[in-house]
Amino acid sequence: MSERRYKIPFPVRVYPGLTWRAWLTPPPIGSRTLEKDREATADLTPLDGYEGFEAGSGPLVLALHGWGGRAAQMAPVARRLAAEGYRVVAPELPSRAGAPITDIKKVAAVVTGMIDRLGFPEVVIAHSFAAVVMRVVFVDRGPRLAVMFGPALDWMDAVDTFSERLRLFPWAKRGLVRRLERFDPALTPRMRGLPVDHMPDTDLLLIHAPDDPDALFSRSAELAALRPASILVAEGLGHSRILGDPAILDRVAEFVGARV
């Protein structure tokens, strides 16, 4: 989710059907942000057949932005890992800021299609909502390494945050939960709870700021305690600034370089 706040129309807060549409609609994006994104990726290679970019050559690293995010947010980590001898691919996903209504299955389908075309990644970098997408994409086999920035680890946490920000009436929140439960009865249970047993052979690095307003730091701490995983506490970096901090990127490069 975006850290920005928007004025919420009253009907969205009241009527479950409109609440559901709001849940499925990524937040808008401003023209200034779009211009900054173009500047941030001007020197990077556009993806062939997809929106987004790539950088470097070598073992494949897939960099996935979150809900309401943008591929440009992955430019700092892409440059850092490209300099270390990796090919980093960062697509614009259906969940990007300003996109029309979408859902997690559509996002996962794009990621799966990219893997079918490019090959299986050695490393996946996931921000926020992309951590949940990984639970849909990587069912039978996981990448060698996964780095999760401010991961959203339980969709009920996202429901609580969404409901608080939109100031939903109680029945609208209950309606949202019912729609999520009916969305895909086989898929929904995989998005609840901590993914302790997911990708058991994947080395996992969790990078999370205690002041993250969009994804609970306590969930990352709990996951790191329950399964083999490293956790890097990123003090004061919030939900999005964490993606561009030089010291954090050095730690990511060290983590990846020691294992690939």
C-alpha positions as CSV (number, residue, x, y, z in Angstrom):
1,M,0.0,0.0,0.0
2,S,1.0,3.6,-0.5
3,E,2.0,5.7,2.4
4,R,0.0,8.6,0.9
5,R,-3.5,9.3,2.2
6,Y,-6.5,10.1,0.0
7,K,-9.9,11.5,0.6
8,I,-12.3,8.6,0.7
9,P,-15.8,9.0,-0.8
10,F,-18.4,8.2,1.8
11,P,-20.1,5.4,-0.2
12,V,-16.9,3.5,-0.3
13,R,-16.8,3.4,3.5
14,V,-20.4,2.2,3.7
15,Y,-21.3,-0.2,0.8
16,P,-19.4,-3.5,0.7
17,G,-19.5,-3.7,-3.1
18,L,-17.8,-0.4,-3.4
19,T,-15.4,-1.3,-0.7
20,W,-14.5,-4.4,-2.7
21,R,-13.8,-2.4,-5.8
22,A,-11.6,0.0,-3.8
23,W,-9.7,-3.0,-2.4
24,L,-9.0,-4.2,-6.0
25,T,-8.0,-0.8,-7.3
26,P,-4.3,0.3,-6.9
27,P,-3.9,3.8,-5.7
28,P,-3.4,6.7,-8.3
29,I,-0.1,8.1,-9.2
30,G,0.8,11.8,-9.8
31,S,2.5,13.3,-12.8
32,R,5.5,14.4,-10.7
33,T,6.1,10.8,-9.5
34,L,5.8,9.5,-13.1
35,E,8.4,12.1,-14.2
36,K,10.8,11.1,-11.4
37,D,10.3,7.4,-12.3
38,R,11.3,8.2,-15.9
39,E,14.4,10.0,-14.7
40,A,15.3,7.2,-12.3
41,T,15.2,4.5,-15.0
42,A,16.4,6.5,-18.1
43,D,19.7,4.6,-18.2
44,L,18.2,1.2,-17.7
45,T,17.2,-1.2,-20.5
46,P,13.5,-1.5,-21.2
47,L,12.1,-5.0,-21.0
48,D,11.4,-6.8,-24.2
49,G,7.7,-7.6,-24.3
50,Y,6.8,-6.2,-20.9
51,E,6.7,-2.9,-19.2
52,G,9.6,-2.4,-16.8
53,F,13.4,-2.6,-17.1
54,E,16.4,-4.8,-16.7
55,A,20.0,-4.2,-15.7
56,G,23.2,-6.2,-15.9
57,S,23.9,-9.8,-16.9
58,G,24.4,-13.0,-15.0
59,P,22.2,-15.1,-12.7
60,L,18.6,-14.0,-12.9
61,V,17.2,-11.8,-10.2
62,L,13.5,-11.0,-10.3
63,A,12.5,-7.7,-8.5
64,L,8.8,-7.3,-7.8
65,H,7.2,-4.1,-6.6
66,G,4.2,-4.1,-4.2
67,W,0.6,-3.0,-4.4
68,G,0.5,0.5,-5.7
69,G,4.2,0.4,-6.3
70,R,6.3,0.9,-9.4
71,A,9.2,-0.9,-11.1
72,A,11.2,2.3,-10.7
73,Q,11.3,1.7,-7.0
74,M,13.5,-1.3,-7.8
75,A,16.1,0.8,-9.7
76,P,18.5,1.2,-6.8
77,V,18.7,-2.5,-5.9
78,A,18.8,-3.4,-9.7
79,R,21.9,-1.1,-10.2
80,R,23.6,-2.5,-7.0
81,L,23.2,-6.1,-8.0
82,A,23.9,-5.5,-11.6
83,A,27.3,-4.1,-10.5
84,E,27.9,-7.4,-8.7
85,G,27.3,-9.5,-11.8
86,Y,23.6,-10.3,-11.9
87,R,20.8,-9.7,-14.4
88,V,18.0,-7.9,-12.5
89,V,14.6,-7.8,-14.2
90,A,11.9,-5.5,-12.7
91,P,8.5,-5.6,-14.4
92,E,5.6,-3.2,-14.1
93,L,2.9,-5.5,-12.6
94,P,-0.9,-5.2,-12.8
95,S,-0.7,-3.9,-9.2
96,R,1.3,-0.8,-10.1
97,A,0.1,2.6,-9.0
98,G,-2.5,4.0,-11.3
99,A,-3.5,0.7,-12.8
100,P,-7.2,-0.4,-13.2
101,I,-8.9,-3.0,-11.1
102,T,-6.8,-6.2,-10.7
103,D,-6.2,-9.0,-8.2
104,I,-3.5,-11.2,-6.9
105,K,-4.1,-14.0,-9.4
106,K,-3.6,-11.6,-12.3
107,V,-0.4,-10.3,-10.8
108,A,0.8,-13.9,-10.2
109,A,0.0,-14.9,-13.7
110,V,2.2,-12.1,-15.1
111,V,5.1,-13.2,-12.9
112,T,4.6,-16.8,-13.9
113,G,4.6,-15.9,-17.5
114,M,7.8,-14.0,-17.1
115,I,9.5,-17.0,-15.5
116,D,8.3,-19.3,-18.3
117,R,9.9,-16.9,-20.8
118,L,13.1,-15.9,-18.9
119,G,13.8,-18.9,-16.9
120,F,13.7,-19.7,-13.2
121,P,15.2,-17.0,-11.0
122,E,18.1,-17.6,-8.6
123,V,16.9,-14.7,-6.5
124,V,13.6,-12.9,-6.0
125,I,13.4,-9.4,-4.5
126,A,9.9,-8.7,-3.2
127,H,8.5,-5.5,-1.7
128,S,5.3,-5.5,0.5
129,F,2.4,-7.2,-1.3
130,A,4.8,-9.0,-3.6
131,A,5.7,-11.3,-0.6
132,V,2.1,-12.6,-0.8
133,V,2.3,-13.0,-4.5
134,M,5.3,-15.3,-4.0
135,R,3.0,-17.7,-2.1
136,V,0.9,-18.0,-5.3
137,V,3.7,-18.2,-7.8
138,F,6.2,-20.4,-6.0
139,V,4.2,-23.4,-4.8
140,D,6.3,-26.5,-5.6
141,R,9.7,-24.9,-5.9
142,G,11.2,-21.7,-4.6
143,P,14.2,-19.6,-5.7
144,R,17.6,-20.1,-4.1
145,L,17.3,-16.8,-2.3
146,A,14.5,-14.4,-1.4
147,V,14.9,-10.9,-0.1
148,M,11.7,-9.3,1.2
149,F,11.5,-5.6,1.9
150,G,8.7,-4.6,4.3
151,P,6.8,-7.8,3.5
152,A,3.0,-8.1,3.9
153,L,2.8,-11.6,5.4
154,D,-0.8,-12.1,6.3
155,W,-3.7,-10.6,4.2
156,M,-5.8,-10.1,7.3
157,D,-3.2,-7.5,8.5
158,A,-3.7,-5.8,5.1
159,V,-7.5,-5.8,5.6
160,D,-7.1,-4.2,9.0
161,T,-4.8,-1.5,7.7
162,F,-7.1,-0.9,4.7
163,S,-10.1,-0.7,6.9
164,E,-8.5,1.8,9.3
165,R,-7.3,4.1,6.5
166,L,-10.6,4.2,4.7
167,R,-12.5,4.4,8.0
168,L,-14.8,1.6,6.9
169,F,-18.0,1.0,8.7
170,P,-18.0,-2.4,10.5
171,W,-20.4,-4.1,8.0
172,A,-18.3,-2.9,5.1
173,K,-15.2,-4.5,6.5
174,R,-17.1,-7.7,7.2
175,G,-18.4,-7.7,3.6
176,L,-14.8,-7.3,2.4
177,V,-13.6,-10.3,4.4
178,R,-16.5,-12.4,3.1
179,R,-15.7,-11.5,-0.5
180,L,-12.0,-12.3,0.1
181,E,-13.0,-15.7,1.5
182,R,-15.2,-16.4,-1.6
183,F,-12.6,-15.0,-4.1
184,D,-10.8,-18.3,-4.4
185,P,-11.6,-20.9,-1.6
186,A,-8.4,-22.9,-2.5
187,L,-6.1,-19.8,-2.7
188,T,-7.3,-17.7,0.2
189,P,-6.1,-20.0,3.0
190,R,-2.6,-19.8,1.6
191,M,-2.6,-16.0,2.1
192,R,-3.5,-16.2,5.8
193,G,-1.0,-16.7,8.6
194,L,2.8,-16.7,8.4
195,P,4.4,-18.7,5.6
196,V,6.6,-20.8,7.9
197,D,6.6,-23.8,5.6
198,H,6.6,-21.9,2.3
199,M,9.7,-22.3,0.1
200,P,11.5,-24.5,2.8
201,D,14.7,-24.7,0.7
202,T,15.0,-20.9,0.1
203,D,17.4,-18.8,2.1
204,L,15.4,-15.8,3.3
205,L,16.4,-12.3,4.2
206,L,13.7,-10.1,5.8
207,I,14.4,-6.3,5.8
208,H,11.9,-4.4,7.8
209,A,11.6,-1.0,9.5
210,P,9.9,-1.0,12.9
211,D,8.2,2.3,11.9
212,D,6.7,0.7,8.7
213,P,3.1,2.1,8.5
214,D,1.9,-0.4,5.9
215,A,3.2,-3.8,6.9
216,L,3.7,-5.1,10.5
217,F,7.3,-5.3,11.6
218,S,6.2,-7.8,14.3
219,R,5.2,-10.3,11.6
220,S,8.7,-10.3,10.1
221,A,10.2,-10.7,13.6
222,E,7.9,-13.6,14.3
223,L,8.6,-15.3,11.0
224,A,12.3,-15.1,11.5
225,A,11.9,-16.8,14.8
226,L,9.8,-19.6,13.4
227,R,11.9,-20.6,10.4
228,P,15.5,-20.3,9.2
229,A,15.7,-16.7,8.1
230,S,17.8,-13.6,8.6
231,I,16.2,-10.3,9.6
232,L,17.7,-6.9,9.1
233,V,16.1,-4.1,11.2
234,A,16.0,-0.9,9.1
235,E,15.4,1.8,11.7
236,G,13.6,4.9,10.5
237,L,13.2,3.9,6.8
238,G,9.4,3.4,6.7
239,H,7.8,1.3,3.9
240,S,9.3,2.7,0.7
241,R,12.5,4.5,1.6
242,I,14.0,1.2,2.6
243,L,14.3,0.2,-1.1
244,G,17.0,2.9,-1.8
245,D,19.1,3.1,1.3
246,P,22.8,2.5,0.4
247,A,23.6,0.6,3.6
248,I,20.7,-1.7,3.1
249,L,21.6,-2.3,-0.5
250,D,25.1,-3.2,0.6
251,R,23.7,-5.8,3.0
252,V,21.5,-7.2,0.2
253,A,24.5,-7.5,-2.2
254,E,26.5,-9.3,0.6
255,F,23.6,-11.7,1.3
256,V,23.2,-12.6,-2.4
257,G,26.9,-12.7,-3.2
258,A,27.7,-15.1,-0.4
259,R,25.1,-17.6,-1.6
260,V,25.0,-17.3,-5.4
